[in-house]
Amino acid sequence: MTTTARTGPDVAEPAPSGGASLAERVGPITGLRLVVLLLAMSFLAGAVGWAVGQRDQDPLSSTDVGFLQDMSYHHEQAVQLSLLLLDKDDVSEDLQHYAQEILISQRYEQGLFNAILDRFGHPSTPGREAMGWMGGGMAVPVDEMEGLATEAQIEQLREATGDEAESLWIALISEHHLGGLHMADWAARHGQDRTTTNIADAIVAAQRGEVIDLARYRSGNDLPLPEGFEDPTRDQRLEPLSLTDEPDEG
């Protein structure tokens, strides 16, 4: 996993989202809270769908379409990783709350992606290749999209228990988010459709915050960084250009 060393965010500093994760601010996601959250997301998705539905001409560029298709596929693995952690009874409930947050948000975003693509007659799946819309020879087989875990890593997580499972899940989901963040950053800066670039901006902010939150959790619980992984807070992808005032590089 290629990273560029730099001074990463201090894991003792307040989270960019206001100092605490959703799980810390509101407590465990109970059955009632889950229903309310899903209803709220459904309402928001309907509002976005209504806004998209008011446009007759296709506003999506090839970058917009590629991003929405690839990110929907990419999100599917985050859901899988989260379900694997939630299926374990020997890991921290606090970490499972993170997994619940990620599962819900990624499923919700998949619904938005598919609604926008369907509205303008585009397939929701990326085909055999992904990331070609990012230019510069970025196209790769879809299963080799940036940030995706290998089958061997998924199987390792399935078999892992206790602290080992927690450490591995944090490492895999952090790398997954860094890959998705890189793609969302490109779409935010190069996309054409306002709805799509707004979604990309939101993904950049949310996934960056989750990577930092999980790094704090790992540090606070003395969990090791699994072999083969590097500190995600020192990865250059954690400083996306769409969150800075730096000029675009074409």
MARTI-994822 format. One record per residue (C-alpha): residue in three letters; residue number from 1; x, y, z. Coordinates in nm, 2 decimals. Example, Ala and Ser with C-alpha at 12.3 -4.5 7.8 and 13.67 -1.06 7.14 Angstrom:
2
residuo = ALA | num = 1 | X = 1.23 | Y = -0.45 | Z = 0.78
residuo = SER | num = 2 | X = 1.37 | Y = -0.11 | Z = 0.71
//
This chain:
250
residuo = MET | num = 1 | X = 0.00 | Y = 0.00 | Z = 0.00
residuo = THR | num = 2 | X = 0.18 | Y = 0.31 | Z = -0.12
residuo = THR | num = 3 | X = 0.18 | Y = 0.61 | Z = 0.11
residuo = THR | num = 4 | X = 0.38 | Y = 0.93 | Z = 0.13
residuo = ALA | num = 5 | X = 0.52 | Y = 1.00 | Z = 0.47
residuo = ARG | num = 6 | X = 0.43 | Y = 1.34 | Z = 0.63
residuo = THR | num = 7 | X = 0.32 | Y = 1.47 | Z = 0.96
residuo = GLY | num = 8 | X = -0.02 | Y = 1.31 | Z = 1.02
residuo = PRO | num = 9 | X = -0.31 | Y = 1.45 | Z = 1.22
residuo = ASP | num = 10 | X = -0.25 | Y = 1.43 | Z = 1.59
residuo = VAL | num = 11 | X = -0.48 | Y = 1.16 | Z = 1.71
residuo = ALA | num = 12 | X = -0.53 | Y = 1.34 | Z = 2.04
residuo = GLU | num = 13 | X = -0.67 | Y = 1.65 | Z = 1.87
residuo = PRO | num = 14 | X = -1.05 | Y = 1.70 | Z = 1.84
residuo = ALA | num = 15 | X = -1.21 | Y = 1.53 | Z = 1.54
residuo = PRO | num = 16 | X = -1.28 | Y = 1.77 | Z = 1.24
residuo = SER | num = 17 | X = -1.65 | Y = 1.69 | Z = 1.27
residuo = GLY | num = 18 | X = -1.67 | Y = 1.86 | Z = 1.61
residuo = GLY | num = 19 | X = -1.47 | Y = 1.65 | Z = 1.85
residuo = ALA | num = 20 | X = -1.66 | Y = 1.32 | Z = 1.86
residuo = SER | num = 21 | X = -1.79 | Y = 1.06 | Z = 1.63
residuo = LEU | num = 22 | X = -2.16 | Y = 1.00 | Z = 1.58
residuo = ALA | num = 23 | X = -2.15 | Y = 0.70 | Z = 1.81
residuo = GLU | num = 24 | X = -1.98 | Y = 0.91 | Z = 2.09
residuo = ARG | num = 25 | X = -2.23 | Y = 1.20 | Z = 2.05
residuo = VAL | num = 26 | X = -2.56 | Y = 1.01 | Z = 2.05
residuo = GLY | num = 27 | X = -2.47 | Y = 0.67 | Z = 2.20
residuo = PRO | num = 28 | X = -2.55 | Y = 0.33 | Z = 2.07
residuo = ILE | num = 29 | X = -2.77 | Y = 0.29 | Z = 1.76
residuo = THR | num = 30 | X = -3.07 | Y = 0.13 | Z = 1.91
residuo = GLY | num = 31 | X = -3.35 | Y = -0.03 | Z = 1.71
residuo = LEU | num = 32 | X = -3.56 | Y = 0.29 | Z = 1.74
residuo = ARG | num = 33 | X = -3.27 | Y = 0.52 | Z = 1.64
residuo = LEU | num = 34 | X = -3.20 | Y = 0.30 | Z = 1.34
residuo = VAL | num = 35 | X = -3.56 | Y = 0.32 | Z = 1.22
residuo = VAL | num = 36 | X = -3.56 | Y = 0.70 | Z = 1.26
residuo = LEU | num = 37 | X = -3.22 | Y = 0.73 | Z = 1.09
residuo = LEU | num = 38 | X = -3.33 | Y = 0.52 | Z = 0.80
residuo = LEU | num = 39 | X = -3.66 | Y = 0.72 | Z = 0.76
residuo = ALA | num = 40 | X = -3.46 | Y = 1.05 | Z = 0.76
residuo = MET | num = 41 | X = -3.22 | Y = 0.92 | Z = 0.50
residuo = SER | num = 42 | X = -3.51 | Y = 0.80 | Z = 0.29
residuo = PHE | num = 43 | X = -3.67 | Y = 1.14 | Z = 0.31
residuo = LEU | num = 44 | X = -3.34 | Y = 1.31 | Z = 0.20
residuo = ALA | num = 45 | X = -3.29 | Y = 1.06 | Z = -0.08
residuo = GLY | num = 46 | X = -3.64 | Y = 1.14 | Z = -0.20
residuo = ALA | num = 47 | X = -3.57 | Y = 1.51 | Z = -0.19
residuo = VAL | num = 48 | X = -3.25 | Y = 1.46 | Z = -0.40
residuo = GLY | num = 49 | X = -3.44 | Y = 1.23 | Z = -0.63
residuo = TRP | num = 50 | X = -3.71 | Y = 1.50 | Z = -0.67
residuo = ALA | num = 51 | X = -3.45 | Y = 1.77 | Z = -0.75
residuo = VAL | num = 52 | X = -3.28 | Y = 1.54 | Z = -1.01
residuo = GLY | num = 53 | X = -3.61 | Y = 1.46 | Z = -1.16
residuo = GLN | num = 54 | X = -3.68 | Y = 1.82 | Z = -1.24
residuo = ARG | num = 55 | X = -3.41 | Y = 1.82 | Z = -1.51
residuo = ASP | num = 56 | X = -3.50 | Y = 1.69 | Z = -1.86
residuo = GLN | num = 57 | X = -3.15 | Y = 1.70 | Z = -2.01
residuo = ASP | num = 58 | X = -2.87 | Y = 1.47 | Z = -1.90
residuo = PRO | num = 59 | X = -2.63 | Y = 1.69 | Z = -1.69
residuo = LEU | num = 60 | X = -2.38 | Y = 1.42 | Z = -1.62
residuo = SER | num = 61 | X = -2.03 | Y = 1.42 | Z = -1.77
residuo = SER | num = 62 | X = -1.82 | Y = 1.11 | Z = -1.82
residuo = THR | num = 63 | X = -1.65 | Y = 1.19 | Z = -1.49
residuo = ASP | num = 64 | X = -1.98 | Y = 1.22 | Z = -1.31
residuo = VAL | num = 65 | X = -2.10 | Y = 0.89 | Z = -1.45
residuo = GLY | num = 66 | X = -1.77 | Y = 0.70 | Z = -1.38
residuo = PHE | num = 67 | X = -1.75 | Y = 0.83 | Z = -1.03
residuo = LEU | num = 68 | X = -2.11 | Y = 0.73 | Z = -0.94
residuo = GLN | num = 69 | X = -2.07 | Y = 0.38 | Z = -1.10
residuo = ASP | num = 70 | X = -1.73 | Y = 0.31 | Z = -0.94
residuo = MET | num = 71 | X = -1.82 | Y = 0.45 | Z = -0.60
residuo = SER | num = 72 | X = -2.14 | Y = 0.24 | Z = -0.58
residuo = TYR | num = 73 | X = -1.93 | Y = -0.08 | Z = -0.65
residuo = HIS | num = 74 | X = -1.66 | Y = 0.04 | Z = -0.41
residuo = HIS | num = 75 | X = -1.92 | Y = 0.10 | Z = -0.13
residuo = GLU | num = 76 | X = -2.04 | Y = -0.26 | Z = -0.16
residuo = GLN | num = 77 | X = -1.71 | Y = -0.38 | Z = 0.00
residuo = ALA | num = 78 | X = -1.73 | Y = -0.14 | Z = 0.29
residuo = VAL | num = 79 | X = -2.08 | Y = -0.28 | Z = 0.36
residuo = GLN | num = 80 | X = -1.93 | Y = -0.64 | Z = 0.34
residuo = LEU | num = 81 | X = -1.64 | Y = -0.55 | Z = 0.58
residuo = SER | num = 82 | X = -1.88 | Y = -0.39 | Z = 0.83
residuo = LEU | num = 83 | X = -2.11 | Y = -0.68 | Z = 0.83
residuo = LEU | num = 84 | X = -1.82 | Y = -0.92 | Z = 0.90
residuo = LEU | num = 85 | X = -1.73 | Y = -0.71 | Z = 1.20
residuo = LEU | num = 86 | X = -2.09 | Y = -0.69 | Z = 1.32
residuo = ASP | num = 87 | X = -2.12 | Y = -1.07 | Z = 1.31
residuo = LYS | num = 88 | X = -1.85 | Y = -1.11 | Z = 1.58
residuo = ASP | num = 89 | X = -1.94 | Y = -1.13 | Z = 1.94
residuo = ASP | num = 90 | X = -1.59 | Y = -1.08 | Z = 2.08
residuo = VAL | num = 91 | X = -1.52 | Y = -0.73 | Z = 1.96
residuo = SER | num = 92 | X = -1.59 | Y = -0.39 | Z = 2.12
residuo = GLU | num = 93 | X = -1.94 | Y = -0.25 | Z = 2.10
residuo = ASP | num = 94 | X = -1.79 | Y = 0.09 | Z = 2.04
residuo = LEU | num = 95 | X = -1.62 | Y = -0.03 | Z = 1.73
residuo = GLN | num = 96 | X = -1.93 | Y = -0.20 | Z = 1.61
residuo = HIS | num = 97 | X = -2.11 | Y = 0.14 | Z = 1.64
residuo = TYR | num = 98 | X = -1.86 | Y = 0.27 | Z = 1.39
residuo = ALA | num = 99 | X = -1.93 | Y = -0.03 | Z = 1.16
residuo = GLN | num = 100 | X = -2.31 | Y = 0.05 | Z = 1.19
residuo = GLU | num = 101 | X = -2.25 | Y = 0.41 | Z = 1.09
residuo = ILE | num = 102 | X = -2.05 | Y = 0.31 | Z = 0.79
residuo = LEU | num = 103 | X = -2.29 | Y = 0.04 | Z = 0.68
residuo = ILE | num = 104 | X = -2.59 | Y = 0.28 | Z = 0.69
residuo = SER | num = 105 | X = -2.42 | Y = 0.57 | Z = 0.53
residuo = GLN | num = 106 | X = -2.27 | Y = 0.36 | Z = 0.25
residuo = ARG | num = 107 | X = -2.60 | Y = 0.20 | Z = 0.17
residuo = TYR | num = 108 | X = -2.77 | Y = 0.54 | Z = 0.17
residuo = GLU | num = 109 | X = -2.51 | Y = 0.68 | Z = -0.07
residuo = GLN | num = 110 | X = -2.55 | Y = 0.38 | Z = -0.30
residuo = GLY | num = 111 | X = -2.92 | Y = 0.46 | Z = -0.33
residuo = LEU | num = 112 | X = -2.84 | Y = 0.82 | Z = -0.43
residuo = PHE | num = 113 | X = -2.58 | Y = 0.71 | Z = -0.69
residuo = ASN | num = 114 | X = -2.82 | Y = 0.46 | Z = -0.85
residuo = ALA | num = 115 | X = -3.11 | Y = 0.70 | Z = -0.85
residuo = ILE | num = 116 | X = -2.91 | Y = 0.97 | Z = -1.03
residuo = LEU | num = 117 | X = -2.77 | Y = 0.72 | Z = -1.29
residuo = ASP | num = 118 | X = -3.11 | Y = 0.56 | Z = -1.35
residuo = ARG | num = 119 | X = -3.28 | Y = 0.90 | Z = -1.39
residuo = PHE | num = 120 | X = -3.06 | Y = 0.98 | Z = -1.69
residuo = GLY | num = 121 | X = -3.04 | Y = 0.63 | Z = -1.84
residuo = HIS | num = 122 | X = -2.70 | Y = 0.52 | Z = -1.73
residuo = PRO | num = 123 | X = -2.62 | Y = 0.17 | Z = -1.59
residuo = SER | num = 124 | X = -2.54 | Y = 0.15 | Z = -1.22
residuo = THR | num = 125 | X = -2.25 | Y = -0.09 | Z = -1.27
residuo = PRO | num = 126 | X = -1.90 | Y = 0.01 | Z = -1.38
residuo = GLY | num = 127 | X = -1.83 | Y = -0.27 | Z = -1.63
residuo = ARG | num = 128 | X = -1.50 | Y = -0.45 | Z = -1.63
residuo = GLU | num = 129 | X = -1.28 | Y = -0.15 | Z = -1.58
residuo = ALA | num = 130 | X = -1.29 | Y = 0.13 | Z = -1.32
residuo = MET | num = 131 | X = -1.12 | Y = 0.47 | Z = -1.26
residuo = GLY | num = 132 | X = -1.06 | Y = 0.54 | Z = -1.63
residuo = TRP | num = 133 | X = -1.26 | Y = 0.87 | Z = -1.58
residuo = MET | num = 134 | X = -0.98 | Y = 1.00 | Z = -1.36
residuo = GLY | num = 135 | X = -0.74 | Y = 1.01 | Z = -1.67
residuo = GLY | num = 136 | X = -0.37 | Y = 0.97 | Z = -1.67
residuo = GLY | num = 137 | X = -0.38 | Y = 0.59 | Z = -1.72
residuo = MET | num = 138 | X = -0.57 | Y = 0.53 | Z = -1.40
residuo = ALA | num = 139 | X = -0.80 | Y = 0.26 | Z = -1.55
residuo = VAL | num = 140 | X = -0.78 | Y = -0.07 | Z = -1.37
residuo = PRO | num = 141 | X = -0.98 | Y = -0.39 | Z = -1.35
residuo = VAL | num = 142 | X = -1.29 | Y = -0.32 | Z = -1.14
residuo = ASP | num = 143 | X = -1.18 | Y = -0.56 | Z = -0.86
residuo = GLU | num = 144 | X = -0.84 | Y = -0.38 | Z = -0.84
residuo = MET | num = 145 | X = -1.00 | Y = -0.04 | Z = -0.77
residuo = GLU | num = 146 | X = -0.80 | Y = 0.17 | Z = -0.52
residuo = GLY | num = 147 | X = -0.87 | Y = 0.08 | Z = -0.16
residuo = LEU | num = 148 | X = -1.04 | Y = -0.26 | Z = -0.22
residuo = ALA | num = 149 | X = -0.93 | Y = -0.54 | Z = 0.01
residuo = THR | num = 150 | X = -0.82 | Y = -0.87 | Z = -0.15
residuo = GLU | num = 151 | X = -1.01 | Y = -1.19 | Z = -0.11
residuo = ALA | num = 152 | X = -0.74 | Y = -1.32 | Z = 0.11
residuo = GLN | num = 153 | X = -0.77 | Y = -1.01 | Z = 0.34
residuo = ILE | num = 154 | X = -1.14 | Y = -1.06 | Z = 0.36
residuo = GLU | num = 155 | X = -1.10 | Y = -1.42 | Z = 0.45
residuo = GLN | num = 156 | X = -0.85 | Y = -1.32 | Z = 0.72
residuo = LEU | num = 157 | X = -1.10 | Y = -1.08 | Z = 0.87
residuo = ARG | num = 158 | X = -1.37 | Y = -1.34 | Z = 0.86
residuo = GLU | num = 159 | X = -1.15 | Y = -1.58 | Z = 1.06
residuo = ALA | num = 160 | X = -1.00 | Y = -1.32 | Z = 1.30
residuo = THR | num = 161 | X = -1.12 | Y = -1.27 | Z = 1.66
residuo = GLY | num = 162 | X = -1.09 | Y = -1.02 | Z = 1.93
residuo = ASP | num = 163 | X = -0.82 | Y = -0.75 | Z = 1.91
residuo = GLU | num = 164 | X = -0.68 | Y = -0.91 | Z = 1.59
residuo = ALA | num = 165 | X = -1.02 | Y = -0.86 | Z = 1.42
residuo = GLU | num = 166 | X = -1.05 | Y = -0.51 | Z = 1.55
residuo = SER | num = 167 | X = -0.70 | Y = -0.41 | Z = 1.43
residuo = LEU | num = 168 | X = -0.75 | Y = -0.57 | Z = 1.09
residuo = TRP | num = 169 | X = -1.10 | Y = -0.42 | Z = 1.03
residuo = ILE | num = 170 | X = -0.97 | Y = -0.07 | Z = 1.11
residuo = ALA | num = 171 | X = -0.68 | Y = -0.12 | Z = 0.88
residuo = LEU | num = 172 | X = -0.89 | Y = -0.25 | Z = 0.59
residuo = ILE | num = 173 | X = -1.17 | Y = 0.01 | Z = 0.63
residuo = SER | num = 174 | X = -0.92 | Y = 0.29 | Z = 0.66
residuo = GLU | num = 175 | X = -0.74 | Y = 0.19 | Z = 0.34
residuo = HIS | num = 176 | X = -1.08 | Y = 0.14 | Z = 0.17
residuo = HIS | num = 177 | X = -1.18 | Y = 0.50 | Z = 0.28
residuo = LEU | num = 178 | X = -0.85 | Y = 0.64 | Z = 0.15
residuo = GLY | num = 179 | X = -0.91 | Y = 0.49 | Z = -0.19
residuo = GLY | num = 180 | X = -1.27 | Y = 0.62 | Z = -0.20
residuo = LEU | num = 181 | X = -1.16 | Y = 0.96 | Z = -0.07
residuo = HIS | num = 182 | X = -0.91 | Y = 0.99 | Z = -0.36
residuo = MET | num = 183 | X = -1.18 | Y = 0.91 | Z = -0.62
residuo = ALA | num = 184 | X = -1.43 | Y = 1.15 | Z = -0.45
residuo = ASP | num = 185 | X = -1.17 | Y = 1.43 | Z = -0.44
residuo = TRP | num = 186 | X = -1.11 | Y = 1.39 | Z = -0.82
residuo = ALA | num = 187 | X = -1.49 | Y = 1.40 | Z = -0.89
residuo = ALA | num = 188 | X = -1.54 | Y = 1.70 | Z = -0.66
residuo = ARG | num = 189 | X = -1.28 | Y = 1.89 | Z = -0.86
residuo = HIS | num = 190 | X = -1.35 | Y = 1.76 | Z = -1.21
residuo = GLY | num = 191 | X = -1.71 | Y = 1.67 | Z = -1.21
residuo = GLN | num = 192 | X = -1.97 | Y = 1.88 | Z = -1.40
residuo = ASP | num = 193 | X = -2.31 | Y = 1.80 | Z = -1.24
residuo = ARG | num = 194 | X = -2.37 | Y = 2.01 | Z = -0.92
residuo = THR | num = 195 | X = -2.55 | Y = 1.73 | Z = -0.74
residuo = THR | num = 196 | X = -2.27 | Y = 1.48 | Z = -0.81
residuo = THR | num = 197 | X = -1.99 | Y = 1.72 | Z = -0.70
residuo = ASN | num = 198 | X = -2.18 | Y = 1.80 | Z = -0.38
residuo = ILE | num = 199 | X = -2.21 | Y = 1.43 | Z = -0.30
residuo = ALA | num = 200 | X = -1.84 | Y = 1.39 | Z = -0.38
residuo = ASP | num = 201 | X = -1.75 | Y = 1.68 | Z = -0.14
residuo = ALA | num = 202 | X = -1.96 | Y = 1.52 | Z = 0.13
residuo = ILE | num = 203 | X = -1.78 | Y = 1.19 | Z = 0.09
residuo = VAL | num = 204 | X = -1.44 | Y = 1.35 | Z = 0.11
residuo = ALA | num = 205 | X = -1.53 | Y = 1.52 | Z = 0.44
residuo = ALA | num = 206 | X = -1.70 | Y = 1.21 | Z = 0.59
residuo = GLN | num = 207 | X = -1.45 | Y = 0.95 | Z = 0.50
residuo = ARG | num = 208 | X = -1.15 | Y = 1.17 | Z = 0.60
residuo = GLY | num = 209 | X = -1.32 | Y = 1.22 | Z = 0.94
residuo = GLU | num = 210 | X = -1.38 | Y = 0.85 | Z = 0.98
residuo = VAL | num = 211 | X = -1.02 | Y = 0.76 | Z = 0.90
residuo = ILE | num = 212 | X = -0.90 | Y = 1.00 | Z = 1.17
residuo = ASP | num = 213 | X = -1.16 | Y = 0.88 | Z = 1.42
residuo = LEU | num = 214 | X = -1.06 | Y = 0.52 | Z = 1.37
residuo = ALA | num = 215 | X = -0.69 | Y = 0.61 | Z = 1.41
residuo = ARG | num = 216 | X = -0.78 | Y = 0.77 | Z = 1.74
residuo = TYR | num = 217 | X = -0.97 | Y = 0.46 | Z = 1.84
residuo = ARG | num = 218 | X = -0.68 | Y = 0.23 | Z = 1.75
residuo = SER | num = 219 | X = -0.44 | Y = 0.45 | Z = 1.95
residuo = GLY | num = 220 | X = -0.67 | Y = 0.49 | Z = 2.25
residuo = ASN | num = 221 | X = -0.72 | Y = 0.11 | Z = 2.27
residuo = ASP | num = 222 | X = -0.35 | Y = 0.02 | Z = 2.22
residuo = LEU | num = 223 | X = -0.43 | Y = -0.19 | Z = 1.91
residuo = PRO | num = 224 | X = -0.14 | Y = -0.27 | Z = 1.68
residuo = LEU | num = 225 | X = -0.11 | Y = -0.18 | Z = 1.32
residuo = PRO | num = 226 | X = -0.13 | Y = -0.51 | Z = 1.13
residuo = GLU | num = 227 | X = 0.17 | Y = -0.62 | Z = 0.93
residuo = GLY | num = 228 | X = 0.17 | Y = -0.49 | Z = 0.58
residuo = PHE | num = 229 | X = -0.03 | Y = -0.17 | Z = 0.66
residuo = GLU | num = 230 | X = 0.11 | Y = 0.18 | Z = 0.72
residuo = ASP | num = 231 | X = -0.03 | Y = 0.46 | Z = 0.94
residuo = PRO | num = 232 | X = -0.32 | Y = 0.60 | Z = 0.75
residuo = THR | num = 233 | X = -0.29 | Y = 0.94 | Z = 0.91
residuo = ARG | num = 234 | X = 0.04 | Y = 0.98 | Z = 0.73
residuo = ASP | num = 235 | X = -0.11 | Y = 0.91 | Z = 0.39
residuo = GLN | num = 236 | X = -0.11 | Y = 1.20 | Z = 0.14
residuo = ARG | num = 237 | X = -0.47 | Y = 1.11 | Z = 0.03
residuo = LEU | num = 238 | X = -0.58 | Y = 1.23 | Z = 0.37
residuo = GLU | num = 239 | X = -0.51 | Y = 1.59 | Z = 0.25
residuo = PRO | num = 240 | X = -0.74 | Y = 1.61 | Z = -0.06
residuo = LEU | num = 241 | X = -0.71 | Y = 1.92 | Z = -0.28
residuo = SER | num = 242 | X = -1.08 | Y = 1.97 | Z = -0.27
residuo = LEU | num = 243 | X = -1.05 | Y = 2.07 | Z = 0.10
residuo = THR | num = 244 | X = -0.77 | Y = 2.32 | Z = 0.03
residuo = ASP | num = 245 | X = -0.73 | Y = 2.65 | Z = -0.15
residuo = GLU | num = 246 | X = -0.47 | Y = 2.50 | Z = -0.38
residuo = PRO | num = 247 | X = -0.53 | Y = 2.55 | Z = -0.75
residuo = ASP | num = 248 | X = -0.65 | Y = 2.25 | Z = -0.96
residuo = GLU | num = 249 | X = -0.39 | Y = 2.06 | Z = -1.15
residuo = GLY | num = 250 | X = -0.59 | Y = 2.00 | Z = -1.46
//
